């Protein structure tokens, strides 16, 4: 009696189907991330060109404070304005710019001052 011939076990079709679905899912996820990044690019550009603006009413915030409390409160508010400016927010008082992102501040060169005819 001859022994039955041994063959390599075939990989079940369900395994190949699972691998195919996994690869398809990964590809779809990568495409979705690329499309989302592409769609958000104009928003990033708009935020760089036109940052969020916050108007801080210092007069009203300090009106009911004593002199000592007002100076401490003013220091807190100005620190908050600086932190917001570092995060990209343009912080305005009713009368002045309190803080702005560095990319929006124009500092004239010393040699350019007074050189206009």
Secondary structure, DSSP 8 states (H G I E B T S, - for coil): ------------HHHHHHHHHHHHHHHHHHHHHHHHHHHHHHHHHHHHHS--EEE--HHHHHTTS-HHHHHHHHHHHHHHHHHHHHTT-EEE-SSSEEE--GGG-----GGGTT---
